[in-house]
């Protein structure tokens, strides 16, 4: 059964974007693999 979504409310965030900039700046963290490769690896393992 497909999910039923409520209408968007005024001021609600419709889209988001991810960035590692804050983690890099505040924690010194660096990703070990690129996002695209991580997604491909995940899909290969999962499907």
C-alpha positions as CSV (number, residue, x, y, z in Angstrom):
1,X,0.0,0.0,0.0
2,X,1.6,3.3,-1.0
3,X,2.1,6.0,1.7
4,X,-0.3,8.9,2.1
5,X,1.5,12.2,2.3
6,X,0.0,15.4,3.9
7,X,0.2,18.6,1.8
8,X,3.3,20.7,2.3
9,X,3.0,23.4,4.9
10,X,4.1,27.0,4.4
11,X,7.8,27.3,5.3
12,X,8.4,23.5,5.2
13,X,11.7,22.4,3.7
14,X,11.0,20.8,0.3
15,X,14.6,19.8,-0.6
16,X,17.9,19.4,1.2
17,X,21.5,19.0,0.2
18,X,24.3,17.2,1.9
19,X,27.8,18.5,2.5
20,X,30.7,17.3,4.5
21,X,32.1,20.9,4.9
22,X,31.0,21.3,8.5
23,X,32.4,17.9,9.5
24,X,35.7,18.7,7.8
25,X,35.9,22.1,9.4
26,X,34.8,21.2,12.9
27,X,36.0,17.7,13.3
28,X,38.8,17.4,10.7
29,X,36.8,14.5,9.1
30,X,37.4,13.4,5.5
31,X,35.4,10.9,3.6
32,X,37.3,7.7,2.6
33,X,35.3,7.2,-0.6
34,X,33.3,9.4,-2.9
35,X,29.5,9.5,-2.5
36,X,28.9,8.0,-6.0
37,X,31.2,5.1,-5.3
38,X,29.6,4.5,-1.9
39,X,26.1,4.4,-3.5
40,X,27.3,2.0,-6.2
41,X,28.9,-0.3,-3.6
42,X,25.8,-0.2,-1.5
43,X,23.6,-1.1,-4.5
44,X,25.9,-3.9,-5.5
45,X,25.8,-5.4,-2.0
46,X,22.1,-4.9,-1.5
47,X,20.7,-6.0,-4.9
